[in-house]
Amino acid sequence: MTLLRGEVHYLLTIKKNSKNLRNNNQIVFISPSCIFFVHQPSLQFISQLQIPLLQTRRAPQPYPKHCCTFNKDHSMAFRKTILNDLLLYEKLGGYYFGNLGRFYATKVDLRKLRPMILKRIEKRSRLYPVRGMIPVANEVLLARNVLIKGVSTLLNSLPLMACKFCPEIYIGEQGHLIPTCWGYKHRAKNRVHEWVKGGLNDIIVPVETFHLQNMFQSVIRHNQRFDFDRIPAVVELCWQAGADPHDENLNSCSWNLEATNGIVDGTESLSPNDLALIAKKTLEAWETLRSGMEKLLLVYPVKVCKYCSEVHVGPSGHKARLCGVFKYESWKGDHFWTKANLDNLVPPKIVWRRRPHDPPVLVNEGRDFYGRVPAVLDLCMKAGAIAPAKYNIMMKVQGLSGPVNYKILQGH
């Protein structure tokens, strides 16, 4: 038996001793807000139940079988709850049935409330942008420019490998042999990666969103999705936070990472000391970018889809039906918006990191012993930068390189 959509549902099987029932057995589902009838009986029969009703409607569609099902323990607890409720129902003379909680009923006309709601939204929009967060937004844009230029410079001197069929990347001349590839269109699982040369977008993942003139403007409809530009979510949030979009210093780097293409002139003849200095500044820009975005997310509302990576900067998401465009995605149609976090806007892109005592090519047997760090951090460390102490746990600096053969140790 599958659970129906709702909060707490009770199940009753009404037997054929009732005169008003058409069939031998009919099922009634009772929730905290209403009663659902699989076969709707007459109103006379509903009044005989002596239960306060707000509305009567058809039973909703059940969830798929794999979502939520009753096992034996749930069934016994469910029967015990119904039995206790029925006994209490008889004790109180038919005026109580189960722990139904509060009934919500209102006589307020929503048409009269609409102008008041719109006025409140308009007043709320006057509070933004917050003046105290404008320097933070400017700092984030400057750090983003330094980060893009620094990573592009380092990629001209350090090799980057990317999988042909999945987002996995590895910083080194050869890729690892850990089988974590899911194949083309998720048609496989635990395959060895097929490595090709990577680029800037493989490290700094582009996350785009619709550009809004005002954060509290009307919701974007599906037929309006081509009327709005798509820009990086970090840039959109900073502009909504008060950064000047026409300032050349803040927007010296292109919005689109594809336009940069990882090409920076004059980086072929850089010395190791110069690379180490660039790596240090790049790592500082990465930390500044993430810390600044974390502060902005505490003040400004940003939404992300629960089933895909779509991001929207604003109090409510858009209505463009772009979710589930890929076959492997479970949800199709409108986005299911939830609150976004830092990793949704600035993905860290975690990669395997090879330590000095690890084998030249990482193998699957030691995957539990290898470290995993953000790709920007690994790139800067291989160029000569020093990692902050907070990443020591992720890097497993002093950890083993693989499983230890205890029999050999005991023999020695």
DOLUMMI-967085 format. One line per 8 residues: number of its first residue (from 1); their letters; for each residue y, x, z of C-alpha. Coordinates in nm, 2 decimals, always signed. Last residue first. Layout:
N
NUM) A) Y X Z | ... .
END
This chain:
412
412) HGQLIKYN) -0.79 +5.94 +0.99 | -1.08 +5.69 +0.96 | -0.87 +5.43 +1.14 | -0.60 +5.45 +0.88 | -0.85 +5.42 +0.60 | -1.00 +5.10 +0.76 | -0.65 +4.96 +0.81 | -0.57 +4.94 +0.43 .
404) VPGSLGQV) -0.20 +4.85 +0.44 | -0.06 +4.57 +0.22 | +0.24 +4.68 +0.02 | +0.57 +4.87 +0.02 | +0.62 +4.84 +0.39 | +0.96 +4.75 +0.54 | +1.24 +4.98 +0.63 | +1.50 +4.85 +0.39 .
396) KMMINYKA) +1.37 +4.49 +0.39 | +1.66 +4.40 +0.14 | +1.70 +4.04 +0.28 | +1.72 +4.16 +0.64 | +1.96 +4.44 +0.55 | +2.20 +4.20 +0.38 | +2.42 +4.14 +0.68 | +2.49 +4.51 +0.71 .
388) PAIAGAKM) +2.71 +4.52 +0.40 | +2.57 +4.71 +0.10 | +2.71 +5.05 +0.01 | +2.81 +5.09 -0.36 | +2.66 +5.36 -0.58 | +2.59 +5.20 -0.92 | +2.24 +5.09 -0.80 | +2.41 +4.92 -0.51 .
380) CLDLVAPV) +2.65 +4.73 -0.73 | +2.38 +4.59 -0.95 | +2.17 +4.49 -0.64 | +2.47 +4.32 -0.48 | +2.56 +4.13 -0.80 | +2.19 +4.01 -0.84 | +2.18 +3.86 -0.50 | +1.90 +4.01 -0.28 .
372) RGYFDRGE) +1.52 +3.99 -0.26 | +1.32 +4.27 -0.08 | +0.96 +4.35 -0.15 | +0.68 +4.31 +0.10 | +0.55 +3.97 +0.02 | +0.55 +4.06 -0.35 | +0.33 +4.35 -0.29 | +0.01 +4.24 -0.47 .
364) NVLVPPDH) +0.22 +4.09 -0.76 | +0.34 +4.43 -0.89 | +0.68 +4.60 -0.89 | +0.70 +4.88 -1.15 | +0.79 +5.23 -1.03 | +0.60 +5.16 -0.70 | +0.81 +5.11 -0.38 | +0.92 +5.39 -0.16 .
356) PRRRWVIK) +1.27 +5.41 -0.30 | +1.33 +5.04 -0.28 | +1.30 +4.80 -0.58 | +1.49 +4.47 -0.55 | +1.36 +4.14 -0.67 | +1.64 +3.91 -0.78 | +1.84 +3.62 -0.62 | +2.10 +3.45 -0.85 .
348) PPVLNDLN) +2.38 +3.40 -0.59 | +2.49 +3.07 -0.75 | +2.87 +3.02 -0.70 | +2.94 +2.65 -0.73 | +2.60 +2.51 -0.61 | +2.55 +2.80 -0.38 | +2.86 +2.72 -0.18 | +2.76 +2.36 -0.10 .
340) AKTWFHDG) +2.80 +2.03 -0.28 | +2.79 +1.69 -0.11 | +2.56 +1.44 -0.29 | +2.58 +1.26 -0.62 | +2.28 +1.10 -0.79 | +2.37 +1.13 -1.16 | +2.32 +0.84 -1.39 | +2.04 +0.84 -1.64 .
332) KWSEYKFV) +1.71 +1.02 -1.60 | +1.55 +1.16 -1.28 | +1.23 +1.37 -1.29 | +1.36 +1.66 -1.50 | +1.09 +1.83 -1.72 | +1.20 +1.65 -2.03 | +1.55 +1.78 -2.03 | +1.84 +1.53 -2.06 .
324) GCLRAKHG) +1.76 +1.41 -1.71 | +2.11 +1.36 -1.59 | +2.38 +1.32 -1.85 | +2.48 +0.96 -1.80 | +2.85 +1.02 -1.76 | +2.97 +0.81 -1.47 | +3.17 +1.08 -1.28 | +3.13 +1.18 -0.92 .
316) SPGVHVES) +3.34 +1.07 -0.63 | +3.58 +1.26 -0.40 | +3.66 +1.52 -0.66 | +3.53 +1.84 -0.82 | +3.21 +1.74 -1.01 | +2.90 +1.96 -1.04 | +2.59 +1.90 -1.25 | +2.29 +2.12 -1.14 .
308) CYKCVKVP) +2.02 +1.85 -1.17 | +1.83 +1.61 -0.94 | +2.06 +1.58 -0.64 | +2.38 +1.59 -0.85 | +2.66 +1.79 -0.70 | +2.99 +1.67 -0.55 | +3.30 +1.85 -0.44 | +3.56 +1.73 -0.18 .
300) YVLLLKEM) +3.84 +1.96 -0.08 | +3.90 +2.10 +0.27 | +3.58 +2.26 +0.39 | +3.48 +2.35 +0.03 | +3.80 +2.56 +0.00 | +3.70 +2.78 +0.29 | +3.35 +2.84 +0.14 | +3.51 +2.92 -0.19 .
292) GSRLTEWA) +3.73 +3.19 -0.02 | +3.42 +3.35 +0.15 | +3.23 +3.35 -0.18 | +3.51 +3.50 -0.39 | +3.60 +3.76 -0.13 | +3.24 +3.87 -0.10 | +3.21 +3.91 -0.48 | +3.55 +4.08 -0.50 .
284) ELTKKAIL) +3.44 +4.33 -0.24 | +3.12 +4.40 -0.44 | +3.32 +4.45 -0.76 | +3.56 +4.69 -0.58 | +3.27 +4.90 -0.45 | +3.09 +4.90 -0.79 | +3.41 +5.01 -0.96 | +3.44 +5.30 -0.71 .
276) ALDNPSLS) +3.07 +5.39 -0.76 | +3.11 +5.38 -1.14 | +3.41 +5.62 -1.11 | +3.22 +5.86 -0.90 | +2.92 +5.85 -1.14 | +3.15 +5.95 -1.42 | +3.27 +5.69 -1.68 | +3.24 +5.80 -2.05 .
268) ETGDVIGN) +3.10 +5.48 -2.20 | +3.34 +5.25 -2.02 | +3.64 +5.27 -2.25 | +3.64 +4.92 -2.38 | +3.48 +4.63 -2.18 | +3.21 +4.41 -2.34 | +3.01 +4.17 -2.12 | +3.04 +3.89 -2.37 .
260) TAELNWSC) +3.40 +3.81 -2.24 | +3.41 +3.50 -2.46 | +3.07 +3.38 -2.33 | +3.22 +3.39 -1.97 | +3.45 +3.11 -2.06 | +3.76 +3.08 -1.85 | +3.90 +3.40 -1.99 | +4.03 +3.67 -1.75 .
252) SNLNEDHP) +4.40 +3.70 -1.71 | +4.41 +3.36 -1.54 | +4.56 +3.45 -1.20 | +4.79 +3.72 -1.34 | +4.88 +3.50 -1.64 | +5.00 +3.21 -1.42 | +4.98 +2.89 -1.63 | +4.70 +2.73 -1.42 .
244) DAGAQWCL) +4.91 +2.77 -1.10 | +4.68 +2.75 -0.80 | +4.73 +2.44 -0.58 | +4.38 +2.34 -0.46 | +4.31 +2.13 -0.77 | +4.36 +2.45 -0.97 | +4.13 +2.64 -0.74 | +3.86 +2.37 -0.76 .
236) EVVAPIRD) +3.88 +2.37 -1.14 | +3.86 +2.75 -1.17 | +3.55 +2.76 -0.95 | +3.39 +2.47 -1.14 | +3.43 +2.66 -1.47 | +3.59 +2.45 -1.74 | +3.48 +2.15 -1.95 | +3.75 +1.96 -2.12 .
228) FDFRQNHR) +3.79 +1.59 -2.10 | +3.78 +1.33 -2.38 | +3.42 +1.40 -2.47 | +3.28 +1.23 -2.16 | +3.49 +0.92 -2.21 | +3.21 +0.69 -2.33 | +3.01 +0.76 -2.01 | +3.30 +0.68 -1.79 .
220) IVSQFMNQ) +3.52 +0.93 -1.60 | +3.63 +0.78 -1.27 | +4.01 +0.71 -1.23 | +4.23 +0.98 -1.10 | +4.21 +1.11 -0.74 | +4.17 +1.48 -0.83 | +4.45 +1.47 -1.08 | +4.47 +1.62 -1.42 .
212) LHFTEVPV) +4.09 +1.65 -1.42 | +3.88 +1.92 -1.59 | +3.52 +1.82 -1.61 | +3.27 +2.07 -1.47 | +3.11 +2.40 -1.55 | +2.88 +2.64 -1.36 | +2.83 +2.96 -1.55 | +2.58 +3.19 -1.38 .
204) IIDNLGGK) +2.73 +3.53 -1.30 | +2.42 +3.75 -1.34 | +2.25 +3.61 -1.65 | +2.59 +3.51 -1.80 | +2.69 +3.88 -1.82 | +2.40 +3.98 -2.03 | +2.02 +4.04 -2.04 | +1.80 +4.24 -2.27 .
196) VWEHVRNK) +1.45 +4.08 -2.32 | +1.15 +4.05 -2.08 | +0.85 +3.83 -2.12 | +0.76 +3.73 -1.77 | +0.40 +3.71 -1.65 | +0.29 +3.35 -1.60 | +0.27 +3.16 -1.28 | +0.31 +2.81 -1.43 .
188) ARHKYGWC) +0.33 +2.67 -1.78 | +0.50 +2.39 -1.97 | +0.82 +2.42 -1.78 | +1.03 +2.38 -2.10 | +0.91 +2.73 -2.22 | +0.72 +2.91 -1.94 | +0.71 +2.87 -1.57 | +0.75 +3.24 -1.50 .
180) TPILHGQE) +0.66 +3.37 -1.15 | +0.39 +3.63 -1.24 | +0.52 +3.95 -1.07 | +0.49 +4.23 -1.32 | +0.85 +4.36 -1.29 | +1.08 +4.43 -1.58 | +1.15 +4.77 -1.71 | +1.47 +4.96 -1.74 .
172) GIYIEPCF) +1.61 +4.81 -1.42 | +1.80 +4.51 -1.29 | +1.56 +4.22 -1.31 | +1.63 +3.86 -1.42 | +1.45 +3.53 -1.39 | +1.62 +3.23 -1.55 | +1.31 +3.12 -1.75 | +1.16 +3.16 -2.10 .
164) KCAMLPLS) +1.29 +3.49 -2.24 | +1.31 +3.66 -1.90 | +1.61 +3.88 -1.85 | +1.64 +4.26 -1.82 | +1.96 +4.44 -1.72 | +2.01 +4.81 -1.78 | +2.30 +5.00 -1.61 | +2.60 +5.17 -1.78 .
156) NLLTSVGK) +2.74 +4.89 -2.00 | +2.64 +4.64 -1.74 | +2.86 +4.81 -1.48 | +3.17 +4.74 -1.68 | +3.09 +4.37 -1.74 | +3.01 +4.34 -1.37 | +3.35 +4.48 -1.28 | +3.55 +4.27 -1.53 .
148) ILVNRALL) +3.38 +3.95 -1.41 | +3.43 +4.04 -1.04 | +3.79 +4.14 -1.07 | +3.88 +3.82 -1.25 | +3.69 +3.61 -0.99 | +3.86 +3.80 -0.70 | +4.20 +3.71 -0.85 | +4.10 +3.34 -0.88 .
140) VENAVPIM) +3.97 +3.34 -0.52 | +4.29 +3.49 -0.39 | +4.50 +3.23 -0.56 | +4.29 +2.95 -0.41 | +4.32 +3.11 -0.07 | +4.70 +3.14 -0.10 | +4.71 +2.77 -0.19 | +4.50 +2.66 +0.11 .
132) GRVPYLRS) +4.79 +2.64 +0.36 | +4.98 +2.41 +0.13 | +4.71 +2.15 +0.11 | +4.71 +2.01 -0.24 | +4.68 +1.73 -0.17 | +4.82 +1.49 +0.10 | +4.98 +1.27 -0.17 | +4.63 +1.18 -0.30 .
124) RKEIRKLI) +4.56 +1.00 +0.03 | +4.86 +0.77 -0.02 | +4.72 +0.67 -0.36 | +4.38 +0.61 -0.21 | +4.53 +0.39 +0.06 | +4.72 +0.19 -0.19 | +4.40 +0.14 -0.40 | +4.22 +0.01 -0.09 .
116) MPRLKRLD) +4.51 -0.23 +0.00 | +4.52 -0.36 -0.35 | +4.14 -0.42 -0.35 | +4.13 -0.59 -0.01 | +4.24 -0.93 -0.15 | +3.98 -0.92 -0.42 | +3.72 -0.82 -0.15 | +3.76 -1.16 +0.01 .
108) VKTAYFRG) +3.65 -1.13 +0.37 | +3.40 -1.39 +0.49 | +3.16 -1.13 +0.63 | +2.79 -1.11 +0.73 | +2.60 -0.81 +0.85 | +2.30 -0.88 +1.07 | +2.24 -0.62 +1.34 | +1.90 -0.49 +1.44 .
100) LNGFYYGG) +1.59 -0.66 +1.31 | +1.36 -0.53 +1.59 | +1.10 -0.80 +1.54 | +1.14 -1.17 +1.51 | +1.35 -1.36 +1.76 | +1.46 -1.72 +1.79 | +1.11 -1.88 +1.78 | +1.09 -1.99 +2.14 .
92) LKEYLLLD) +1.16 -1.66 +2.30 | +0.80 -1.60 +2.41 | +0.66 -1.69 +2.07 | +0.88 -1.43 +1.90 | +0.79 -1.18 +2.17 | +0.42 -1.22 +2.09 | +0.49 -1.19 +1.72 | +0.69 -0.87 +1.77 .
84) NLITKRFA) +0.42 -0.71 +1.97 | +0.16 -0.80 +1.71 | +0.38 -0.67 +1.42 | +0.44 -0.33 +1.60 | +0.06 -0.29 +1.67 | -0.02 -0.36 +1.31 | +0.23 -0.10 +1.18 | +0.10 +0.16 +1.43 .
76) MSHDKNFT) -0.26 +0.10 +1.30 | -0.15 +0.12 +0.94 | +0.05 +0.44 +0.99 | -0.25 +0.61 +1.15 | -0.48 +0.51 +0.86 | -0.24 +0.62 +0.59 | +0.04 +0.42 +0.44 | +0.21 +0.55 +0.12 .
68) CCHKPYPQ) +0.54 +0.71 +0.04 | +0.64 +0.88 -0.29 | +0.32 +0.95 -0.48 | +0.25 +0.58 -0.55 | +0.58 +0.52 -0.72 | +0.84 +0.32 -0.51 | +0.81 -0.06 -0.50 | +1.03 -0.28 -0.72 .
60) PARRTQLL) +1.24 -0.52 -0.52 | +1.10 -0.85 -0.38 | +1.29 -1.15 -0.51 | +1.59 -1.29 -0.32 | +1.68 -1.49 -0.01 | +2.01 -1.45 +0.17 | +2.16 -1.44 +0.51 | +1.86 -1.58 +0.70 .
52) PIQLQSIF) +1.84 -1.66 +1.07 | +1.46 -1.71 +1.14 | +1.33 -2.06 +1.23 | +1.03 -2.02 +1.00 | +1.03 -2.39 +0.93 | +1.36 -2.36 +0.75 | +1.19 -2.14 +0.49 | +0.92 -2.40 +0.43 .
44) QLSPQHVF) +1.19 -2.66 +0.36 | +1.36 -2.43 +0.12 | +1.05 -2.42 -0.10 | +0.84 -2.11 -0.14 | +0.93 -1.80 -0.33 | +0.62 -1.60 -0.44 | +0.68 -1.24 -0.35 | +0.93 -1.35 -0.09 .
36) FICSPSIF) +1.19 -1.10 +0.04 | +1.37 -1.17 +0.37 | +1.72 -1.03 +0.44 | +1.92 -0.77 +0.62 | +1.69 -0.60 +0.87 | +1.39 -0.64 +0.63 | +1.12 -0.90 +0.61 | +0.86 -0.90 +0.34 .
28) VIQNNNRL) +0.67 -1.23 +0.30 | +0.33 -1.25 +0.13 | +0.15 -1.56 +0.00 | -0.21 -1.66 +0.04 | -0.39 -1.97 -0.09 | -0.13 -2.05 -0.36 | +0.13 -2.32 -0.39 | +0.25 -2.30 -0.03 .
20) NKSNKKIT) +0.43 -2.60 +0.12 | +0.13 -2.74 +0.31 | +0.08 -2.43 +0.53 | -0.29 -2.40 +0.64 | -0.34 -2.16 +0.34 | -0.25 -1.84 +0.52 | +0.08 -1.67 +0.55 | +0.04 -1.29 +0.53 .
12) LLYHVEGR) +0.33 -1.13 +0.70 | +0.47 -0.78 +0.64 | +0.76 -0.62 +0.82 | +1.01 -0.39 +0.65 | +1.24 -0.13 +0.81 | +1.52 +0.03 +0.60 | +1.49 -0.08 +0.24 | +1.30 +0.00 -0.08 .
4) LLTM) +0.94 -0.11 -0.05 | +0.66 +0.10 +0.10 | +0.34 +0.14 -0.10 | +0.00 +0.00 +0.00 .
END
